[in-house]
Amino acid sequence: REENGKKQPYYISRKDGELICFAGIWEYAEVDGESIFSFSLVTGETTPLMAPYHDRMPLITDKTDAWLDLASDALENFQAVPESAYQVKPMNQAMNSSRMKELSIIE
């Protein structure tokens, strides 16, 4: 988000160190007669924790088996990870540069 006229990056992670599993959909799409892989994240309204950073957010779940079960209505049965499971930390502004290759600045 913008702070003091500069873009401030943030690192969002789970407090327990587990992976964040985003809900997504995919298909092969025809583009100019060519079949290409197409993918989208499913987004929804933001939570109070994430609202200061963005106006929407990906749907996140621990129940990946239920999400991938084609026999069920995945959105109807969707179970989000509670926002209390996450932490948000400001990052070094160098992260905004595409030339930055140092992973150590994440730490």
Order of alpha helices (4+ residues) and beta strands (2+ residues): beta-beta-beta-beta-beta-beta-beta-alpha-beta
